[in-house]
Amino acid sequence: MCGVKKIFLVFCVLVGALAARENTFIFGINGGIGANEIQRSGLEIAQGHQFAGAPIWRVTSAPNNAAGGLAYGVNIGYEFFLRDAEPYQHALRLYFDYSRVQFSDLGYLVGGINYNLFTLNADYHYYATPRFSLFGGLGLGENFAQVEGAYDDQKALTMGINLGLGYEVAKFLELELKFRYFSSAFTRETFFNPNTTTRTRVVPSGIARIMLGVNFKF
């Protein structure tokens, strides 16, 4: 009986800690800029060389590039407080996020590349004051890459980090500045420029984003 009382007491303490500050659902929108490191290798037809009547392609060197573009997204999730002891408050925010990053007019591709990232995230928030928080977390999901004018789109597992600052303007409204870096391991190198004499093989790697967002709490 004594053991049951202890378990009940621990349960009450945990519930009280969580209820000390109101847990809340969160819906957010954000926008910003993205940067993508792109590894390139070129292919061109070897003039005067054929095999069974088909042209032979040879690899040529091409420098790696860093592309920049527009980024925007939405997220929805839930925040619950782990500890509420002034002046420090600790919370865990779990949320689903959709982000789109657009890199256009790359030159070596017809059109550009658009990334669609669907991720589940867990961020730890440290409230230095009742309104101001610092946070860091991890995300995992899938990246669907659409290539304009190229042969194949691709999808790959993506994972990364979230770092940022939050400021509650009001109880229901929060401003957020966030840095995100996600890496994707594409399994097929099939991003080609469909040119008759030259082609560019493109292998995207990490995607970095700086986002400014608004979160609604309800």
DOVODO-843210 format. One record per residue (C-alpha): residue number from 1; residue in one letter; x, y, z. Coordinates in steps of 0.05 Angstrom, whole numbers, always signed. Example, Ala and Ser with C-alpha at 12.3 -4.5 7.8 and 13.67 -1.06 7.14 Angstrom:
2
     i   aa       c1       c2       c3
     1    A     +246      -90     +156
     2    S     +273      -21     +143
//
This chain:
218
     i   aa       c1       c2       c3
     1    M       +0       +0       +0
     2    C      +58      +46      +16
     3    G      +86      +34      -54
     4    V      +20      +54      -86
     5    K      +20     +119      -46
     6    K      +91     +135      -69
     7    I      +73     +122     -142
     8    F      +11     +166     -135
     9    L      +52     +221     -102
    10    V     +104     +220     -159
    11    F      +47     +222     -210
    12    C      +16     +283     -176
    13    V      +83     +319     -175
    14    L      +93     +306     -249
    15    V      +23     +329     -267
    16    G      +32     +391     -225
    17    A      +98     +407     -259
    18    L      +66     +400     -327
    19    A       +5     +440     -308
    20    A      +45     +497     -276
    21    R      +45     +532     -342
    22    E       -8     +521     -395
    23    N      +10     +470     -449
    24    T      -12     +491     -518
    25    F      -22     +472     -591
    26    I      +19     +512     -641
    27    F       +8     +530     -714
    28    G      +63     +569     -749
    29    I      +81     +599     -816
    30    N     +151     +621     -836
    31    G     +194     +647     -893
    32    G     +266     +663     -907
    33    I     +326     +644     -949
    34    G     +359     +577     -964
    35    A     +428     +557     -987
    36    N     +448     +491    -1018
    37    E     +516     +461    -1033
    38    I     +514     +425    -1100
    39    Q     +568     +377    -1124
    40    R     +574     +375    -1199
    41    S     +607     +332    -1252
    42    G     +600     +344    -1327
    43    L     +588     +296    -1384
    44    E     +601     +310    -1457
    45    I     +602     +270    -1521
    46    A     +671     +245    -1540
    47    Q     +677     +271    -1610
    48    G     +694     +218    -1662
    49    H     +681     +160    -1614
    50    Q     +621     +115    -1618
    51    F     +600      +46    -1594
    52    A     +550       +6    -1635
    53    G     +529      +71    -1668
    54    A     +515     +107    -1601
    55    P     +557     +166    -1576
    56    I     +606     +155    -1520
    57    W     +601     +203    -1461
    58    R     +662     +224    -1421
    59    V     +666     +257    -1352
    60    T     +691     +328    -1348
    61    S     +708     +368    -1286
    62    A     +658     +419    -1259
    63    P     +665     +461    -1196
    64    N     +619     +453    -1137
    65    N     +569     +508    -1127
    66    A     +530     +541    -1071
    67    A     +460     +561    -1093
    68    G     +413     +609    -1057
    69    G     +338     +613    -1060
    70    L     +271     +627    -1027
    71    A     +247     +584     -969
    72    Y     +178     +581     -935
    73    G     +137     +532     -896
    74    V      +83     +515     -844
    75    N      +84     +473     -780
    76    I      +35     +447     -730
    77    G      +50     +415     -663
    78    Y      +44     +415     -588
    79    E      +86     +446     -532
    80    F      +85     +419     -461
    81    F     +125     +444     -402
    82    L     +173     +399     -366
    83    R     +189     +447     -310
    84    D     +162     +514     -288
    85    A     +205     +547     -236
    86    E     +217     +622     -243
    87    P     +257     +650     -275
    88    Y     +275     +587     -315
    89    Q     +223     +547     -352
    90    H     +235     +485     -394
    91    A     +190     +459     -450
    92    L     +189     +407     -504
    93    R     +157     +424     -571
    94    L     +138     +367     -618
    95    Y     +114     +386     -687
    96    F     +106     +367     -760
    97    D     +137     +414     -811
    98    Y     +130     +424     -886
    99    S     +183     +468     -919
   100    R     +195     +485     -992
   101    V     +261     +512    -1016
   102    Q     +267     +539    -1087
   103    F     +332     +545    -1126
   104    S     +319     +572    -1196
   105    D     +360     +593    -1256
   106    L     +421     +552    -1237
   107    G     +449     +557    -1307
   108    Y     +476     +486    -1311
   109    L     +406     +459    -1305
   110    V     +345     +476    -1346
   111    G     +303     +513    -1295
   112    G     +322     +496    -1223
   113    I     +312     +450    -1163
   114    N     +255     +454    -1113
   115    Y     +259     +416    -1048
   116    N     +198     +394    -1009
   117    L     +216     +372     -939
   118    F     +166     +336     -894
   119    T     +196     +327     -824
   120    L     +178     +309     -753
   121    N     +216     +352     -703
   122    A     +229     +355     -628
   123    D     +256     +421     -600
   124    Y     +276     +435     -528
   125    H     +258     +506     -506
   126    Y     +294     +542     -450
   127    Y     +254     +602     -426
   128    A     +304     +651     -397
   129    T     +245     +697     -383
   130    P     +170     +685     -388
   131    R     +171     +713     -459
   132    F     +241     +698     -487
   133    S     +266     +628     -504
   134    L     +326     +594     -534
   135    F     +317     +528     -568
   136    G     +351     +471     -604
   137    G     +326     +406     -633
   138    L     +328     +351     -684
   139    G     +286     +334     -745
   140    L     +276     +272     -788
   141    G     +235     +261     -850
   142    E     +236     +258     -926
   143    N     +259     +306     -979
   144    F     +224     +306    -1047
   145    A     +266     +342    -1098
   146    Q     +234     +367    -1163
   147    V     +279     +385    -1220
   148    E     +251     +430    -1274
   149    G     +265     +406    -1344
   150    A     +308     +347    -1321
   151    Y     +298     +272    -1328
   152    D     +280     +250    -1258
   153    D     +255     +277    -1192
   154    Q     +282     +245    -1130
   155    K     +266     +232    -1057
   156    A     +311     +215    -1000
   157    L     +314     +210     -924
   158    T     +332     +277     -892
   159    M     +354     +294     -821
   160    G     +380     +356     -789
   161    I     +382     +407     -733
   162    N     +340     +466     -710
   163    L     +369     +525     -671
   164    G     +336     +591     -655
   165    L     +303     +644     -612
   166    G     +231     +656     -594
   167    Y     +194     +716     -566
   168    E     +122     +716     -542
   169    V      +90     +781     -564
   170    A      +25     +758     -530
   171    K       +0     +695     -497
   172    F      -27     +670     -564
   173    L      +28     +698     -610
   174    E     +102     +683     -616
   175    L     +157     +709     -663
   176    E     +212     +660     -681
   177    L     +280     +665     -714
   178    K     +306     +596     -734
   179    F     +367     +566     -767
   180    R     +358     +497     -798
   181    Y     +408     +451     -831
   182    F     +384     +386     -863
   183    S     +424     +336     -902
   184    S     +396     +289     -955
   185    A     +430     +227     -984
   186    F     +402     +219    -1054
   187    T     +414     +149    -1078
   188    R     +411     +162    -1153
   189    E     +452     +215    -1189
   190    T     +401     +229    -1243
   191    F     +394     +305    -1243
   192    F     +416     +319    -1314
   193    N     +413     +377    -1361
   194    P     +379     +345    -1421
   195    N     +425     +374    -1473
   196    T     +445     +336    -1536
   197    T     +520     +347    -1530
   198    T     +533     +363    -1456
   199    R     +501     +341    -1391
   200    T     +511     +361    -1319
   201    R     +504     +310    -1264
   202    V     +481     +345    -1200
   203    V     +485     +316    -1130
   204    P     +453     +361    -1077
   205    S     +479     +356    -1006
   206    G     +462     +398     -945
   207    I     +406     +450     -944
   208    A     +414     +509     -896
   209    R     +357     +557     -881
   210    I     +348     +620     -840
   211    M     +274     +630     -826
   212    L     +231     +683     -792
   213    G     +164     +657     -769
   214    V     +100     +671     -731
   215    N      +70     +618     -685
   216    F       -2     +620     -662
   217    K      -15     +586     -595
   218    F      -84     +559     -578
//
